[in-house]
Amino acid sequence: MASIARPTLALSVAVALSLVITNPAQAHLVEDFGIRNGAPAHISLSTGFNGFVGAGIKKVRVDGLQMDAFCIDPFTMALRSSPGYKFVPLTKAPEAPWTLSASRATEISDLWAMFYSPNMTTNKAAGLQLAIWEIVGGDDFTVIGKDYGSGRMLAALQTYSGPGANLIALTGPGQDYVVLTPPGQGDESTPPPHQSTPTPTPHSTPTPTPHSTPTPTSTPAPTRPPGPTPPPGPTPPPNKVPDSGSTFSLFASAILALLAINRFRPALPALARVRTRR
């Protein structure tokens, strides 16, 4: 029987969790079972209420899934059960004029990170609830008498520099609550504070790649069309070029010949006449 009971219980939890995280905008059934761990506190509101209330961790069920919660709406009566709740960021709850600013939402996240524990003492649980109400209500909320250490918790915010808790609000017809963000609700939660804004990395301008100039291709000389190779002809004899010595002797002989012709030119006609007479 035990082996059958365990899978059945695991299946029930899985089904309940899937109902919670299916759609952040859909309505959820919230059941308020009152204070799980806390103590009575005397408070006064600007709306006219003055009396004792339970302050501490509230036990709530969201679509059947049990969660620890703190009230962030001391000005509204709690409902035992209501199907009209939605998950929203802390900065969208509770209703105006007490809707949380970003800085007040951060303070609540920091308080939760510093002091919340599922097994915290009753006095610390009451003090944490009162500190949250003082952040929400401001001058419209007053603690009368014992504050269970809420003043010291608020003072600790001045020196806290750690990460805040990842919280989300449940808002609906009754009191609004703050709870740890369940799986699947990350887009609606309040981002953890004290995160430094990353410095954008400067974008370096890429250096353009130089375009290489193509080397011009030389145009090949026209190739002689193929044809029959002509037979090799006879090699002509080399021209004889006389040297300087032979040139001088030839030049002298020519001069002597011209002188001889000039000397014997008058006798030529007489010789011609003698031959004629004969």
C-alpha positions in Angstrom: 0.0 0.0 0.0 2.9 2.4 0.8 4.4 2.0 -2.7 1.0 2.9 -4.2 0.5 5.9 -1.9 3.8 7.6 -2.8 3.2 7.9 -6.6 -0.3 9.1 -5.9 0.9 11.9 -3.6 3.6 12.9 -6.1 1.1 13.0 -8.9 -1.2 15.2 -6.8 1.6 17.7 -6.0 2.6 17.8 -9.7 -1.0 18.4 -10.8 -1.4 21.2 -8.2 1.8 22.8 -9.3 0.9 22.7 -12.9 -2.4 24.5 -12.1 -0.5 27.3 -10.4 2.1 27.9 -13.1 0.0 27.3 -16.3 -0.8 30.9 -17.0 0.3 34.0 -14.8 -2.7 36.0 -16.0 -5.3 33.4 -15.2 -7.4 33.5 -12.0 -6.2 31.3 -9.1 -8.1 30.0 -6.1 -6.5 31.2 -2.9 -7.4 29.8 0.5 -6.3 31.6 3.6 -5.9 29.5 6.8 -4.7 32.3 9.0 -1.4 32.7 10.9 0.8 29.6 10.9 3.5 31.1 13.0 3.3 34.5 14.7 2.0 36.6 17.6 -0.7 39.2 18.3 0.2 42.8 17.7 -1.6 46.1 18.4 -1.8 48.4 15.3 -3.6 51.6 14.3 -4.7 52.5 10.7 -5.6 55.8 9.2 -8.8 54.2 8.0 -10.0 54.1 11.6 -9.1 50.6 12.8 -7.3 50.4 16.2 -6.9 47.0 17.8 -5.0 43.6 17.9 -4.4 41.5 14.9 -2.4 38.3 14.2 1.0 39.1 12.8 3.3 36.4 11.3 3.6 33.8 8.5 0.3 33.1 6.9 -0.6 29.6 5.6 -2.2 29.9 2.2 -3.1 27.4 -0.6 -3.0 28.5 -4.2 -4.9 26.0 -6.4 -4.3 23.4 -3.7 -0.5 24.1 -3.4 0.5 25.3 0.1 2.7 28.3 0.5 4.1 30.6 3.2 2.9 34.2 2.7 2.9 37.6 4.4 0.1 40.1 4.1 0.9 43.3 2.2 -2.5 44.8 2.6 -3.4 45.6 6.2 -6.3 47.8 5.1 -8.4 45.0 3.6 -10.1 42.1 5.4 -8.9 38.6 4.6 -11.2 36.2 2.8 -11.3 32.6 3.7 -11.4 31.5 0.1 -11.5 33.3 -3.2 -11.0 32.2 -6.9 -10.2 35.6 -8.2 -6.5 36.0 -7.5 -3.6 36.6 -9.9 0.1 36.7 -9.8 1.6 40.1 -10.4 4.9 41.9 -9.6 5.2 43.6 -6.2 5.0 46.9 -7.9 1.4 46.2 -9.0 0.1 45.4 -5.5 -1.8 46.2 -3.3 -4.5 48.5 -4.7 -4.0 52.2 -4.8 -3.2 54.4 -2.9 -0.9 51.8 -1.2 0.6 50.3 -4.4 4.3 49.6 -3.8 6.9 51.7 -5.5 10.0 50.0 -6.9 12.1 51.1 -3.9 9.5 49.8 -1.4 9.2 46.5 -3.3 13.0 46.2 -3.0 12.9 46.8 0.7 10.4 44.0 1.2 12.6 41.7 -0.9 15.6 42.6 1.2 13.7 42.0 4.5 12.6 38.6 3.3 16.2 37.7 2.2 17.6 38.8 5.6 15.1 37.4 8.1 12.7 34.9 6.6 13.0 31.2 7.4 10.3 28.5 7.3 11.3 27.7 10.9 11.7 31.2 12.3 10.6 32.0 15.8 7.1 33.4 16.4 8.5 36.8 17.5 10.7 37.1 14.4 7.7 36.1 12.2 5.6 38.8 13.9 8.4 41.4 13.6 8.9 40.7 9.9 5.1 41.1 9.2 5.0 44.4 11.1 8.0 45.7 9.2 6.4 44.8 5.9 3.2 46.6 6.9 5.2 49.7 8.0 6.8 49.8 4.5 3.4 49.4 2.8 1.4 51.8 5.0 3.9 54.5 5.7 2.3 57.2 7.8 -1.1 55.5 7.5 0.1 52.5 9.6 1.3 52.6 13.3 2.5 49.9 15.7 1.4 50.5 19.2 3.4 48.8 22.0 5.5 45.8 21.3 7.0 45.7 17.7 8.8 42.3 18.0 12.0 43.8 16.6 10.4 45.3 13.4 12.3 48.6 14.1 15.6 46.9 14.1 14.8 45.0 10.9 13.9 48.2 9.1 17.2 49.8 10.4 19.2 46.9 9.0 18.0 47.8 5.5 20.3 50.8 5.6 23.4 48.7 5.5 22.2 45.6 3.6 23.8 45.1 0.2 23.1 41.5 -0.6 20.6 40.1 -3.1 16.9 40.3 -2.4 14.5 37.4 -2.4 12.7 36.5 -5.6 9.2 37.5 -4.6 5.8 37.8 -6.4 2.5 39.2 -5.3 -1.0 37.6 -5.2 -3.7 40.2 -5.7 -7.4 39.6 -5.6 -10.7 40.4 -3.9 -9.4 40.0 -0.4 -6.0 40.8 1.2 -3.0 40.8 -1.1 0.0 38.6 -0.3 3.7 38.3 -1.0 5.1 34.8 -1.6 8.3 33.3 -3.0 8.0 33.1 -6.8 6.9 29.6 -7.8 8.3 27.8 -10.8 7.0 29.3 -14.1 6.2 32.7 -12.7 9.7 34.3 -13.3 8.4 36.8 -15.8 5.9 38.3 -13.3 8.2 38.4 -10.3 10.0 41.4 -8.8 13.7 41.2 -10.0 16.2 40.8 -7.2 17.6 44.2 -6.2 21.2 45.4 -5.9 22.1 44.1 -9.3 24.5 46.5 -11.0 23.6 47.5 -14.5 26.1 45.9 -16.8 28.2 48.3 -18.8 27.5 47.8 -22.5 30.5 46.4 -24.3 31.6 48.9 -27.0 31.3 47.6 -30.4 34.5 47.7 -32.3 34.2 48.9 -35.9 35.4 46.1 -38.1 38.3 47.0 -40.4 37.3 46.5 -44.0 39.2 43.8 -45.7 41.5 45.3 -48.4 40.6 44.2 -51.9 43.6 43.1 -53.8 44.0 44.5 -57.3 44.1 41.6 -59.7 47.3 41.4 -61.7 46.5 42.0 -65.4 47.0 38.9 -67.5 49.3 39.5 -70.4 47.7 38.8 -73.8 49.5 36.1 -75.6 51.0 36.8 -79.0 49.0 35.3 -81.8 50.1 31.9 -82.6 50.9 31.1 -86.2 48.4 28.7 -87.5 49.8 25.2 -87.9 50.9 24.3 -91.4 53.6 22.4 -93.3 57.1 23.3 -92.2 59.1 24.7 -95.3 62.2 22.7 -96.2 65.4 24.4 -95.0 67.1 26.4 -97.8 70.8 26.7 -98.5 72.7 29.0 -96.3 74.0 32.0 -98.3 77.7 32.6 -98.2 78.8 35.2 -95.8 79.7 38.6 -97.2 83.4 39.3 -97.2 84.2 42.5 -95.6 87.8 43.7 -96.4 89.9 44.8 -93.5 91.5 48.3 -93.3 94.8 47.3 -94.9 93.3 45.9 -98.2 91.0 49.0 -98.4 94.0 51.4 -98.5 95.8 49.5 -101.3 92.7 49.4 -103.5 92.2 53.2 -103.0 95.9 53.9 -104.0 95.6 51.8 -107.2 92.5 53.7 -108.3 94.3 57.0 -107.9 97.3 55.9 -110.0 95.0 54.6 -112.7 93.2 58.0 -112.9 96.6 59.8 -113.2 97.8 57.6 -116.0 94.6 58.1 -117.9 94.9 61.9 -117.6 98.5 61.8 -118.8 97.9 59.8 -121.9 94.6 61.4 -122.9 96.2 63.7 -125.7 97.8 60.8 -127.4 94.6 58.8 -127.7 93.2 60.7 -130.8 96.5 60.4 -132.6 96.6 56.7 -132.0 93.1 56.4 -133.2 93.9 58.2 -136.5 97.0 56.0 -137.2 94.7 53.0 -136.8 92.2 54.5 -139.2 94.7 55.2 -142.0 96.0 51.7 -141.9 
